[in-house]
Amino acid sequence: MNIKLRLALMNFLEFAVWGAYLTSMGNYLGRAGMGAEIAWFYAIQGIVSIFMPTIVGIISDKYVQPQRMLGICHLLAGLGMVGLFYLGMTNAMPDKTMFIAIYTFSVAFYMPTLALSNTTAFTILKSKGLDTVKDFPPIRVLGTVGFIVTMWFVNCATLDNGAFSFGFASSEFKFQYTHMQFLVSGVLSFALFAYCMTLPSCPIVKSEEKKSVADMFGLSAFKLFKDKKMALFFIFSCLLGMSLQVTNSYATPFITSFKGDPLLADTFAANNATLLVSISQVSEALCILMIPFFLRRYGIKIVMLLAMFAWVLRFGFFGMGNPAMPGVLLFILSCIVYGVAFDFFNVSGGLFVDEKCEPKVRASAQGLFMLMTNGLGATIGTLLAGEIINHYCSWNEDGYLLGNWQACWYIFAAYALVVGVLFALVFRYKKEDNAYNK
Protein backbone atom coordinates (compact mmCIF):
# COMPACT_ATOMS: atom_id res chain seq x y z
CA MET A 1 0.00 0.00 0.00
CA ASN A 2 1.17 3.55 -0.75
CA ILE A 3 2.88 4.99 2.34
CA LYS A 4 0.70 8.12 2.30
CA LEU A 5 -2.42 5.94 2.31
CA ARG A 6 -0.99 3.92 5.19
CA LEU A 7 -0.33 7.06 7.22
CA ALA A 8 -3.79 8.39 6.33
CA LEU A 9 -5.31 5.18 7.75
CA MET A 10 -3.19 5.64 10.88
CA ASN A 11 -4.58 9.17 11.32
CA PHE A 12 -8.11 7.96 10.59
CA LEU A 13 -7.90 5.44 13.44
CA GLU A 14 -6.06 7.89 15.75
CA PHE A 15 -8.98 10.31 15.81
CA ALA A 16 -11.72 7.71 15.37
CA VAL A 17 -10.70 6.42 18.82
CA TRP A 18 -11.44 9.87 20.29
CA GLY A 19 -14.58 10.60 18.29
CA ALA A 20 -16.29 7.48 19.68
CA TYR A 21 -16.85 9.14 23.06
CA LEU A 22 -15.54 12.72 23.26
CA THR A 23 -18.77 14.52 22.35
CA SER A 24 -21.27 11.86 23.46
CA MET A 25 -19.81 10.86 26.83
CA GLY A 26 -21.81 13.50 28.74
CA ASN A 27 -25.13 11.82 27.92
CA TYR A 28 -23.91 8.48 29.31
CA LEU A 29 -22.42 10.07 32.44
CA GLY A 30 -25.73 11.73 33.25
CA ARG A 31 -27.58 8.42 33.04
CA ALA A 32 -24.87 6.65 35.07
CA GLY A 33 -25.18 9.00 38.06
CA MET A 34 -22.06 11.04 37.22
CA GLY A 35 -23.71 14.04 35.55
CA ALA A 36 -22.41 16.48 38.16
CA GLU A 37 -18.85 15.38 37.34
CA ILE A 38 -19.01 15.85 33.54
CA ALA A 39 -16.72 18.89 33.70
CA TRP A 40 -14.11 16.90 35.62
CA PHE A 41 -14.00 14.18 32.96
CA TYR A 42 -13.12 16.76 30.33
CA ALA A 43 -10.81 18.68 32.66
CA ILE A 44 -8.83 15.48 33.31
CA GLN A 45 -7.84 15.48 29.62
CA GLY A 46 -6.32 18.92 30.10
CA ILE A 47 -4.61 17.98 33.35
CA VAL A 48 -2.86 14.89 31.93
CA SER A 49 -1.93 16.90 28.82
CA ILE A 50 0.25 19.13 30.99
CA PHE A 51 2.79 16.38 31.73
CA MET A 52 2.05 13.03 30.03
CA PRO A 53 2.98 14.00 26.42
CA THR A 54 6.35 15.26 27.66
CA ILE A 55 7.06 12.12 29.71
CA VAL A 56 6.05 9.77 26.88
CA GLY A 57 7.98 11.94 24.39
CA ILE A 58 11.17 11.66 26.46
CA ILE A 59 10.81 7.85 26.58
CA SER A 60 10.17 7.74 22.82
CA ASP A 61 13.15 9.98 22.06
CA LYS A 62 15.54 7.80 24.07
CA TYR A 63 14.31 4.21 24.12
CA VAL A 64 11.28 3.31 21.95
CA GLN A 65 10.64 4.04 18.27
CA PRO A 66 7.70 6.48 17.93
CA GLN A 67 5.49 4.17 15.87
CA ARG A 68 5.89 1.44 18.51
CA MET A 69 5.34 3.88 21.37
CA LEU A 70 2.19 5.06 19.58
CA GLY A 71 0.94 1.47 19.46
CA ILE A 72 1.82 0.74 23.11
CA CYS A 73 -0.02 3.87 24.28
CA HIS A 74 -3.10 2.84 22.29
CA LEU A 75 -2.98 -0.66 23.76
CA LEU A 76 -3.04 0.79 27.29
CA ALA A 77 -5.64 3.43 26.46
CA GLY A 78 -7.81 0.77 24.82
CA LEU A 79 -7.61 -1.45 27.89
CA GLY A 80 -8.88 1.49 29.93
CA MET A 81 -11.79 2.07 27.54
CA VAL A 82 -12.77 -1.61 27.65
CA GLY A 83 -12.57 -1.36 31.45
CA LEU A 84 -15.10 1.50 31.35
CA PHE A 85 -17.33 -0.58 29.10
CA TYR A 86 -17.15 -3.48 31.57
CA LEU A 87 -18.04 -1.26 34.53
CA GLY A 88 -21.02 0.14 32.61
CA MET A 89 -22.14 -3.31 31.45
CA THR A 90 -22.11 -4.81 34.96
CA ASN A 91 -23.69 -1.86 36.79
CA ALA A 92 -26.05 0.84 35.54
CA MET A 93 -24.56 3.11 38.22
CA PRO A 94 -20.84 2.21 38.29
CA ASP A 95 -18.61 2.99 41.25
CA LYS A 96 -17.70 6.63 40.64
CA THR A 97 -14.16 6.49 42.05
CA MET A 98 -13.23 3.39 40.07
CA PHE A 99 -14.77 4.76 36.88
CA ILE A 100 -12.88 8.07 37.12
CA ALA A 101 -9.61 6.27 37.95
CA ILE A 102 -9.84 3.98 34.90
CA TYR A 103 -10.87 6.89 32.68
CA THR A 104 -7.88 8.91 33.89
CA PHE A 105 -5.57 5.97 33.14
CA SER A 106 -6.99 5.67 29.62
CA VAL A 107 -6.76 9.34 28.61
CA ALA A 108 -3.33 9.65 30.24
CA PHE A 109 -2.06 7.27 27.56
CA TYR A 110 -4.30 8.56 24.76
CA MET A 111 -3.39 12.27 24.93
CA PRO A 112 0.34 11.70 24.16
CA THR A 113 -0.64 9.85 20.98
CA LEU A 114 -1.80 13.12 19.39
CA ALA A 115 1.86 14.22 19.24
CA LEU A 116 3.24 10.73 18.63
CA SER A 117 1.07 10.22 15.54
CA ASN A 118 2.47 13.47 14.08
CA THR A 119 6.04 12.44 14.93
CA THR A 120 5.52 9.03 13.31
CA ALA A 121 4.04 10.55 10.15
CA PHE A 122 6.74 13.21 9.81
CA THR A 123 9.56 10.70 10.36
CA ILE A 124 8.23 8.18 7.84
CA LEU A 125 7.47 10.84 5.21
CA LYS A 126 10.98 12.27 5.51
CA SER A 127 12.54 8.79 5.35
CA LYS A 128 10.73 8.26 2.03
CA GLY A 129 11.94 11.61 0.67
CA LEU A 130 8.48 13.21 0.76
CA ASP A 131 7.61 16.84 1.55
CA THR A 132 5.88 17.08 4.95
CA VAL A 133 4.45 20.55 4.21
CA LYS A 134 2.77 19.34 1.03
CA ASP A 135 2.03 15.71 1.88
CA PHE A 136 1.00 15.82 5.56
CA PRO A 137 -2.16 18.05 5.44
CA PRO A 138 -4.19 15.57 3.32
CA ILE A 139 -3.07 12.79 5.68
CA ARG A 140 -4.16 14.82 8.72
CA VAL A 141 -7.58 15.60 7.21
CA LEU A 142 -8.31 11.85 7.30
CA GLY A 143 -8.03 12.13 11.09
CA THR A 144 -10.95 14.56 11.18
CA VAL A 145 -12.86 12.23 8.86
CA GLY A 146 -12.23 9.35 11.29
CA PHE A 147 -13.51 11.46 14.19
CA ILE A 148 -16.69 12.28 12.27
CA VAL A 149 -17.30 8.68 11.13
CA THR A 150 -17.24 7.29 14.68
CA MET A 151 -19.47 10.15 15.88
CA TRP A 152 -22.00 9.09 13.24
CA PHE A 153 -21.59 5.44 14.16
CA VAL A 154 -22.26 5.85 17.89
CA ASN A 155 -25.13 8.22 17.06
CA CYS A 156 -26.91 5.62 14.91
CA ALA A 157 -25.83 2.25 16.36
CA THR A 158 -28.29 0.60 18.78
CA LEU A 159 -28.04 -2.60 20.83
CA ASP A 160 -31.37 -3.51 22.43
CA ASN A 161 -31.71 -6.92 24.12
CA GLY A 162 -28.95 -8.38 21.95
CA ALA A 163 -30.46 -7.07 18.71
CA PHE A 164 -28.23 -4.65 16.76
CA SER A 165 -29.79 -1.97 14.56
CA PHE A 166 -28.58 1.17 12.84
CA GLY A 167 -30.60 4.31 12.12
CA PHE A 168 -31.85 7.70 13.22
CA ALA A 169 -34.98 6.58 15.08
CA SER A 170 -35.40 7.38 18.77
CA SER A 171 -33.99 4.75 21.14
CA GLU A 172 -32.57 4.91 24.66
CA PHE A 173 -30.17 2.12 23.69
CA LYS A 174 -28.22 4.07 21.09
CA PHE A 175 -24.47 3.88 21.72
CA GLN A 176 -24.36 7.66 22.22
CA TYR A 177 -26.32 7.16 25.47
CA THR A 178 -24.67 3.97 26.73
CA HIS A 179 -21.38 2.38 27.77
CA MET A 180 -21.09 0.84 24.29
CA GLN A 181 -19.31 4.00 23.04
CA PHE A 182 -16.31 3.05 25.21
CA LEU A 183 -16.18 -0.42 23.66
CA VAL A 184 -16.07 1.15 20.19
CA SER A 185 -13.16 3.33 21.28
CA GLY A 186 -11.33 0.41 22.88
CA VAL A 187 -11.68 -1.87 19.85
CA LEU A 188 -10.38 0.89 17.57
CA SER A 189 -7.42 1.44 19.90
CA PHE A 190 -6.55 -2.25 19.73
CA ALA A 191 -6.80 -2.13 15.93
CA LEU A 192 -4.41 0.85 15.83
CA PHE A 193 -2.01 -0.93 18.22
CA ALA A 194 -1.80 -3.86 15.81
CA TYR A 195 -1.53 -1.56 12.80
CA CYS A 196 1.32 0.46 14.35
CA MET A 197 3.39 -2.71 14.65
CA THR A 198 3.30 -3.02 10.83
CA LEU A 199 4.42 0.55 10.07
CA PRO A 200 7.94 1.24 8.74
CA SER A 201 10.69 1.60 11.33
CA CYS A 202 11.40 5.09 12.71
CA PRO A 203 14.99 4.88 14.00
CA ILE A 204 15.76 6.69 17.25
CA VAL A 205 18.12 9.62 16.71
CA LYS A 206 19.91 10.18 20.00
CA SER A 207 21.07 13.74 20.59
CA GLU A 208 24.56 14.31 21.95
CA GLU A 209 23.39 17.54 23.56
CA LYS A 210 22.41 17.15 27.20
CA LYS A 211 19.22 18.94 28.14
CA SER A 212 18.24 20.23 31.53
CA VAL A 213 14.99 19.15 33.17
CA ALA A 214 13.60 22.62 32.40
CA ASP A 215 14.43 22.17 28.70
CA MET A 216 12.92 18.68 28.54
CA PHE A 217 9.62 19.90 29.99
CA GLY A 218 9.63 23.04 27.85
CA LEU A 219 9.90 25.35 30.88
CA SER A 220 12.60 27.42 29.17
CA ALA A 221 9.88 28.86 26.92
CA PHE A 222 8.49 30.82 29.88
CA LYS A 223 11.21 33.41 29.25
CA LEU A 224 9.02 34.53 26.33
CA PHE A 225 6.85 36.28 28.92
CA LYS A 226 9.59 38.95 29.07
CA ASP A 227 8.33 40.12 25.68
CA LYS A 228 5.17 42.16 26.32
CA LYS A 229 3.50 41.21 23.04
CA MET A 230 4.16 37.49 23.53
CA ALA A 231 3.10 37.67 27.19
CA LEU A 232 -0.23 39.24 26.19
CA PHE A 233 -0.67 36.67 23.43
CA PHE A 234 -0.16 33.74 25.82
CA ILE A 235 -2.41 35.27 28.49
CA PHE A 236 -5.24 35.78 26.02
CA SER A 237 -4.61 32.29 24.62
CA CYS A 238 -5.30 30.96 28.11
CA LEU A 239 -8.42 33.13 28.49
CA LEU A 240 -9.82 32.04 25.13
CA GLY A 241 -8.72 28.45 25.77
CA MET A 242 -11.29 28.42 28.58
CA SER A 243 -13.96 28.12 25.87
CA LEU A 244 -12.43 25.16 24.04
CA GLN A 245 -13.99 22.16 25.82
CA VAL A 246 -17.30 23.69 26.92
CA THR A 247 -19.34 22.52 23.94
CA ASN A 248 -17.47 19.20 23.70
CA SER A 249 -18.59 18.61 27.28
CA TYR A 250 -22.16 19.86 27.19
CA ALA A 251 -23.46 20.29 23.61
CA THR A 252 -24.92 16.77 23.35
CA PRO A 253 -26.50 16.72 26.85
CA PHE A 254 -27.99 20.14 26.02
CA ILE A 255 -29.49 19.12 22.66
CA THR A 256 -30.65 15.76 24.06
CA SER A 257 -32.32 17.57 27.00
CA PHE A 258 -35.11 18.64 24.63
CA LYS A 259 -36.29 15.01 24.70
CA GLY A 260 -37.61 15.94 28.13
CA ASP A 261 -40.05 18.37 26.44
CA PRO A 262 -43.07 16.41 25.03
CA LEU A 263 -43.41 18.91 22.18
CA LEU A 264 -39.80 18.45 21.04
CA ALA A 265 -39.06 14.88 22.16
CA ASP A 266 -39.50 13.35 18.69
CA THR A 267 -37.53 15.96 16.71
CA PHE A 268 -34.62 14.64 14.63
CA ALA A 269 -32.04 16.88 16.36
CA ALA A 270 -33.03 15.89 19.90
CA ASN A 271 -32.63 12.20 19.02
CA ASN A 272 -29.43 12.62 16.99
CA ALA A 273 -27.41 15.14 18.98
CA THR A 274 -24.04 13.52 18.22
CA LEU A 275 -24.77 13.56 14.49
CA LEU A 276 -25.77 17.23 14.64
CA VAL A 277 -22.65 18.20 16.60
CA SER A 278 -20.49 16.43 13.99
CA ILE A 279 -21.19 19.38 11.67
CA SER A 280 -18.71 21.23 13.90
CA GLN A 281 -15.94 18.81 12.87
CA VAL A 282 -16.88 19.10 9.18
CA SER A 283 -16.63 22.88 9.50
CA GLU A 284 -13.32 22.51 11.32
CA ALA A 285 -11.85 20.52 8.43
CA LEU A 286 -13.00 23.06 5.84
CA CYS A 287 -11.97 26.19 7.76
CA ILE A 288 -8.33 25.09 7.91
CA LEU A 289 -8.18 25.88 4.18
CA MET A 290 -9.21 29.51 4.82
CA ILE A 291 -6.45 30.33 7.32
CA PRO A 292 -3.57 31.15 4.93
CA PHE A 293 -5.71 33.72 3.09
CA PHE A 294 -6.91 35.45 6.26
CA LEU A 295 -3.43 35.52 7.83
CA ARG A 296 -1.85 37.03 4.71
CA ARG A 297 -4.65 39.55 4.24
CA TYR A 298 -5.38 40.66 7.81
CA GLY A 299 -2.67 39.41 10.20
CA ILE A 300 -2.85 37.54 13.50
CA LYS A 301 -4.83 40.13 15.49
CA ILE A 302 -7.83 40.17 13.14
CA VAL A 303 -7.75 36.38 12.76
CA MET A 304 -7.71 35.90 16.55
CA LEU A 305 -10.53 38.42 16.94
CA LEU A 306 -12.57 36.51 14.36
CA ALA A 307 -12.06 33.39 16.47
CA MET A 308 -13.09 35.16 19.67
CA PHE A 309 -16.27 36.61 18.22
CA ALA A 310 -17.03 33.27 16.56
CA TRP A 311 -17.10 31.81 20.08
CA VAL A 312 -19.68 34.48 20.98
CA LEU A 313 -21.85 33.25 18.11
CA ARG A 314 -21.15 29.58 18.93
CA PHE A 315 -22.58 30.00 22.42
CA GLY A 316 -25.21 32.61 21.48
CA PHE A 317 -26.79 30.47 18.74
CA PHE A 318 -27.10 27.56 21.17
CA GLY A 319 -28.87 29.88 23.61
CA MET A 320 -31.37 31.06 20.98
CA GLY A 321 -32.03 27.75 19.20
CA ASN A 322 -34.15 24.63 19.69
CA PRO A 323 -34.48 21.29 17.82
CA ALA A 324 -37.62 22.28 15.88
CA MET A 325 -37.72 24.40 12.73
CA PRO A 326 -36.60 27.15 12.43
CA GLY A 327 -34.71 27.00 15.76
CA VAL A 328 -32.63 24.01 14.63
CA LEU A 329 -31.06 26.25 11.98
CA LEU A 330 -29.43 28.21 14.81
CA PHE A 331 -27.94 24.95 16.12
CA ILE A 332 -26.55 24.27 12.64
CA LEU A 333 -25.12 27.81 12.44
CA SER A 334 -23.51 27.29 15.84
CA CYS A 335 -21.80 24.18 14.50
CA ILE A 336 -20.68 25.95 11.32
CA VAL A 337 -19.06 28.89 13.15
CA TYR A 338 -17.23 26.41 15.39
CA GLY A 339 -14.78 25.84 12.54
CA VAL A 340 -13.76 29.52 12.65
CA ALA A 341 -13.80 29.61 16.46
CA PHE A 342 -11.54 26.57 16.83
CA ASP A 343 -9.24 26.69 13.78
CA PHE A 344 -8.65 30.43 13.58
CA PHE A 345 -7.51 30.30 17.20
CA ASN A 346 -5.61 27.01 17.47
CA VAL A 347 -3.99 26.77 14.05
CA SER A 348 -3.31 30.49 13.57
CA GLY A 349 -2.00 30.78 17.12
CA GLY A 350 0.46 27.97 16.48
CA LEU A 351 1.63 29.65 13.27
CA PHE A 352 2.08 32.98 15.08
CA VAL A 353 4.23 31.33 17.77
CA ASP A 354 6.31 29.60 15.08
CA GLU A 355 6.85 32.88 13.21
CA LYS A 356 7.71 35.04 16.25
CA CYS A 357 10.01 32.69 18.19
CA GLU A 358 13.65 31.95 17.48
CA PRO A 359 14.36 28.38 16.32
CA LYS A 360 16.01 27.13 19.52
CA VAL A 361 12.87 27.77 21.60
CA ARG A 362 10.29 27.17 18.87
CA ALA A 363 9.37 23.64 19.97
CA SER A 364 9.08 24.55 23.65
CA ALA A 365 7.13 27.69 22.71
CA GLN A 366 4.58 25.50 20.90
CA GLY A 367 4.42 23.39 24.04
CA LEU A 368 3.78 26.53 26.09
CA PHE A 369 1.00 27.57 23.70
CA MET A 370 -0.64 24.16 24.11
CA LEU A 371 -0.17 24.34 27.88
CA MET A 372 -1.87 27.74 28.09
CA THR A 373 -4.76 26.74 25.81
CA ASN A 374 -5.54 23.01 26.00
CA GLY A 375 -3.92 22.60 29.41
CA LEU A 376 -4.61 25.47 31.83
CA GLY A 377 -7.23 27.33 29.81
CA ALA A 378 -9.40 24.37 28.83
CA THR A 379 -9.15 22.77 32.29
CA ILE A 380 -10.11 25.92 34.23
CA GLY A 381 -12.80 26.86 31.71
CA THR A 382 -14.44 23.44 31.71
CA LEU A 383 -14.56 23.29 35.51
CA LEU A 384 -16.05 26.79 35.76
CA ALA A 385 -18.58 25.97 33.02
CA GLY A 386 -19.54 22.84 34.95
CA GLU A 387 -20.21 24.91 38.07
CA ILE A 388 -22.42 27.30 36.11
CA ILE A 389 -24.39 24.52 34.39
CA ASN A 390 -24.80 22.57 37.64
CA HIS A 391 -26.17 25.76 39.22
CA TYR A 392 -28.78 26.38 36.52
CA CYS A 393 -29.56 22.80 35.43
CA SER A 394 -30.01 19.35 36.99
CA TRP A 395 -30.50 15.78 35.77
CA ASN A 396 -34.03 14.39 36.02
CA GLU A 397 -35.00 10.77 36.62
CA ASP A 398 -35.18 10.09 32.86
CA GLY A 399 -31.54 11.10 32.34
CA TYR A 400 -32.05 14.56 30.82
CA LEU A 401 -30.14 17.65 31.96
CA LEU A 402 -32.95 20.20 32.32
CA GLY A 403 -32.94 23.80 33.50
CA ASN A 404 -32.16 27.33 32.37
CA TRP A 405 -29.79 26.50 29.52
CA GLN A 406 -30.28 29.92 27.95
CA ALA A 407 -28.69 31.62 30.95
CA CYS A 408 -25.68 29.28 30.72
CA TRP A 409 -25.05 29.87 27.02
CA TYR A 410 -25.48 33.63 27.34
CA ILE A 411 -22.99 33.72 30.23
CA PHE A 412 -20.47 31.85 28.09
CA ALA A 413 -21.16 34.18 25.12
CA ALA A 414 -20.73 37.25 27.32
CA TYR A 415 -17.40 35.92 28.60
CA ALA A 416 -16.10 35.37 25.04
CA LEU A 417 -17.29 38.85 24.09
CA VAL A 418 -15.42 40.47 27.01
CA VAL A 419 -12.23 38.57 26.14
CA GLY A 420 -12.55 39.67 22.50
CA VAL A 421 -13.07 43.34 23.36
CA LEU A 422 -10.14 43.34 25.80
CA PHE A 423 -7.91 41.66 23.20
CA ALA A 424 -8.87 44.28 20.61
CA LEU A 425 -7.99 47.08 23.04
CA VAL A 426 -4.80 45.67 24.59
CA PHE A 427 -3.00 43.60 21.93
CA ARG A 428 -1.01 45.90 19.63
CA TYR A 429 -0.29 44.59 16.15
CA LYS A 430 0.76 46.78 13.23
CA LYS A 431 0.02 45.74 9.68
CA GLU A 432 3.72 45.99 8.75
CA ASP A 433 4.43 43.33 11.43
CA ASN A 434 2.55 40.77 9.37
CA ALA A 435 5.08 38.22 8.13
CA TYR A 436 2.56 35.95 6.42
CA ASN A 437 2.43 37.94 3.18
CA LYS A 438 6.19 38.06 2.71
Secondary structure, 3 states (H helix, E strand, C coil): CCHHHHHHHHHHHHHHHHHCCCCCHHHHHHHCCCHHHHHHHHHHHHHHHHHHHHHHHHHHHHCCCHHHHHHHHHHHHHHHHHHHHHHHHHCCCCCHHHHHHHHHHHHHHHCCHHHHHHHHHHHHHHHCCCCHHHHHHHHHHHHHHHHHHHHHHHHHEEEECCEEEECCCCCCCEHHHCCHHHHHHHHHHHHHHHHHCCCCCCCCCCCCCCCCHHHHCCHHHHHHHHCHHHHHHHHHHHHHHCCCCHHHHHHHHHHHHHHHCCCCCCCHHHHCHHHHHHHHHHHHHHHHHHHHHHHHHHCHHHHHHHHHHHHHHHHHHHHHCCCCCCHHHHHHHHHHHHHHHHHHHHHHHHHHHHHHCCHHHHHHHHHHHHHHHHHHHHHHHHHHHHHHHHHHEEECCCCCEEECHHHHHHHHHHHHHHHHHHHHHHCCCCHHHCCCCC
